[in-house]
């Protein structure tokens, strides 16, 4: 899960988005999104796919299973 947290934060910053902007995109509260970044919660499969689409990366990349 640590790799997911790091890549999620990295991708959000690379895309110059705030936590609030990502939360709005996912249609969840900002505190819910923050829990993804700090590792206290995991996204649903649907939200994991939406995060990959938002950042134009693969789900495998976000999960640390590939380098792209």
C-alpha positions, -999 to 999 in steps of 0.1 A, spaced: 0 0 0 29 23 6 38 24 -31 2 33 -39 2 62 -15 35 75 -28 24 73 -65 -10 88 -58 6 118 -41 32 121 -69 7 119 -97 -16 145 -80 13 169 -77 26 162 -112 -8 171 -125 -9 202 -103 -42 192 -86 -53 197 -50 -67 170 -28 -100 188 -31 -100 187 -69 -93 150 -70 -120 144 -44 -145 163 -65 -135 143 -96 -141 111 -77 -174 125 -62 -161 118 -26 -154 141 3 -119 156 7 -113 137 40 -121 105 22 -95 112 -4 -70 122 22 -74 88 38 -63 73 4 -31 93 5 -23 86 42 -31 49 38 -59 46 63 -84 37 35 -83 21 1 -103 33 -29 -130 11 -44 -122 -6 -77 -142 20 -95 -123 49 -79 -90 32 -85 -98 30 -122 -110 66 -122 -77 77 -106 -57 59 -133 -78 75 -160 -75 110 -144 -37 107 -142 -34 89 -175 -15 60 -159 -23 23 -155 -39 8 -124 -8 -15 -123 14 16 -121 -6 31 -92 -4 -2 -74 33 -5 -79 30 -35 -102 47 -18 -132 68 13 -138 45 30 -163 
